[in-house]
Amino acid sequence: MQPFATLTGIAAPLDRSNVDTDAIIPKQFLRKIERSGFGKHLFHEWRFQDYEGTRENPDFVLNQEPFRRSVILLARDNFGCGSSREHAPWALYDFGFRCIIAPGFADIFYNNCIKNGILLVRLNPQEMDELFAVASQKTPGQVAVDLDKQVVSAAGKKYSFVIDAFNKECLLKGLDQIAWSLQYSDKIASYEQSIAAGKPWLQ
C-alpha cells in the first residue's frame, strides 16, 4: 500500500452519525474479492436515485463540486458501524479517500482501514463542528493532515490527534501487517533453521 505522510485537500462534509458499512458499500456489490472497482458503488443508495446507478442524487455531498474530488471525509460519531466487511475501506480508498475524520469509529472498521492505507483521525465534537464549518463554506477551505506530527490543520487552527505507534509506523512506511512481518524475513528464516536443527521432529 502507499505510504501516508501528509495530505492536503478538500474535505467532504458527510454530516451523519452511525453510518454503517452497508451504507458505505451495499451488500449487492460484494461479489468480488479484488480490492479495486468498489469506488463507483460507494454510498450507492445515497449517491444515486436508481438501482443501476445512472441517476445521481444532486443533494448528496459527493455529487456536488468540489467534493467529487475530495481526499478527506468528515463524518460524525460511530462511523463504520455494522458488519465487519473489508469492502467498506476498499470502496472508500478506491473512490479516492485517504483520511476520514470523525469523533469515533467502529473498532473493526478502524482496523480494516489502517490495514488498507486509510488514516482515521478522532477529534472531539467541537473540533468536528469547526472542521464542518470550514468544509461547508461557499468556497470550502482546505484541510491538511500531518501524520508524523499528528496534527490536522484548517483555517489557521491546529488539532492534535492520537494514533497507536504501530499503526502510525505502518502507515508512514506503507506496510500492511504482512509486509511489516516480511521486514524481518532474515530473522524468521534463521529461527526456522534453528528449530529444524534443534527439534527436527517438528518438521
N, C-alpha and C positions, 0 to 999 in steps of 0.2 A: 504494500500500500504506500501511498505518497506521504512523505514526511509532512508534519504540520508544525510550522514555526510561528508565522504571523499571518494575519488575514485582515484585509480591509475591503469593505464593500457595503452595498445597500442591504439593510436588514428588513425582511418581510415581516410585518406585524400580524401574527395569527392570534387574535385576541380571544382565545378559547381555553378553558380548563378541561382536564380529564380527556384529552384527545387520545383515543385508544389505537392500537395497531391495526384494527380492522378499518378504521377511518383513514389511517395513513396508507395502507395498501389492502384493499378489499380482498376477501378470500378467493373470489373467482379468478384472480390473476396469479395465484400461487401455483402455477403449473410448470415452472422451470426451476432448475437447480443452479443455473448460471446466475451470476450477480448482476449482469447487465440487462438493460431493457425494461426495468421496472419504473423508471422515472416518469414515463408517459402515463402511468396509472396512479401516480402519487395523488392522494386526496381525491380519487376519481369521483366519488359521489358528491363532493363539494365543488369540484372544478367544472364538471360537465352536467348538462341538463338532459342528456340521453345516455342510455346504457352503452352505446357504441363509442362514446367519447368524441363525437363530431360537433357538438354544440356546446360552446363554453358558457359557463355561468359568469356573466360580466361583473357580478357583485363579489366574486371570490377574489381575495387579495392576489393570488398568484396569476390571475388572468388580467391584472392591471399593470400598467407601466408605473415605475421602473422595476416592479417587483418580480417580473418574469425572469430577471437575470440575477436574482438575489443569491448570495452565497451564505448568508446568515439568516436563521429563522428565529424570531422571537415568539415565545408561547407563554402560556400560563401554567399553573401548577399541575403536577401529575401527568406530564406529557409522556406518551408511550406506554400507558397502562394497557391492560388486557392480556392478550395471548403473547407468547414468547417468540413469535415468528421473526426470524432474522431478515426476512424480506423487507421489513419496515425500514431499517437503516440502509439496505440495498437501494430501495426506492428513493430515499432522501438523498443519498450520495449520487445516484445516477441522475437525479434532477439537477444537481449542482450544489447542494448544501454541504458545507464543510464544518459548520458550527451551529449549534442550537443553544439558545439562552433562555432559561426559564427558572422559576423558583424551585422546581423539583421534578424528578423523573422517576419512572418505574425502574426498579433495580435491574431487572433482566434487560430491559431496553437500553439502559445506560451502558451496561457491559457489552452488549451487542454493538452499540455504536462505536465505542472505543476500539473494539476489535476490527472494525471496518473503516477506521480512519476519520471518524467524525468526533470533534471535540464537543462535549456537553459542559456548559457553564451554568452553575447555580448562583443566582443572585436573589436578594430578598425582594418582596413585592413592591416596596417603594422604589428600589433601583429599577425594577422592571417597568414601573409606571413611567419613569423618566426616559428609559430607552424607547418605550412605545410612543412617547410624545415626540421624540426625535424622528422616529420612523414614520410617524403619521403627519408630519408637516407637508405643506403643499409641495415643497421641494425637499424630499427626505434627506436628512444628513447621513453621512457615512458612519459606520461603526467599525472600530479597529479592535482586533483581538491579538494579544501577545501571549503566547503560551509560556515562553521561557520566564517572563516576568509575572505571569498570571494576573494580567490586567486587561480589562475591557475599557476602551476609551470612546467617548461620544460627546459632541457639543461642549468640549472643554472640560469634561468631567472624567474621572477615572474610577473604575470599580474593580476591586480586588476579588479574586475567586480562589477557591481551594480545589486541588486535584491530587489524587494519590500519586506518590513519586514514581511507582512502577508504570502506571498508565501514562504519566507525563513523558517518561523516557521512551516508551513505545511509540507514542505519537510523534515526538520530536525526531526519532530515528526512522519512522515509517515502518515499524515492525509489528506484525501481529504476534500472537503468543508462540506460534510455530517458528517463525523467523527469529524471534528472540532466543528461543532454545537453541537454534542452529548456530548462534554465535559461539556456543560452547561445544561445537561438534568434536573438536580435538579432545577435550576432556571427557566427553561422553564415550568416544572411541577408546580412550585409554582405560576408562573404568570398565568397559565391556571386555577388554583384553585381560585385565587383571582378574575379573570374575571367571573368565574362561580358563585362565591358568590355575587359579586357586580353587575353583569349585566347578570342575568340568562336568560333574553330574547334573548341573543346572542347564547345560546346553541342550 
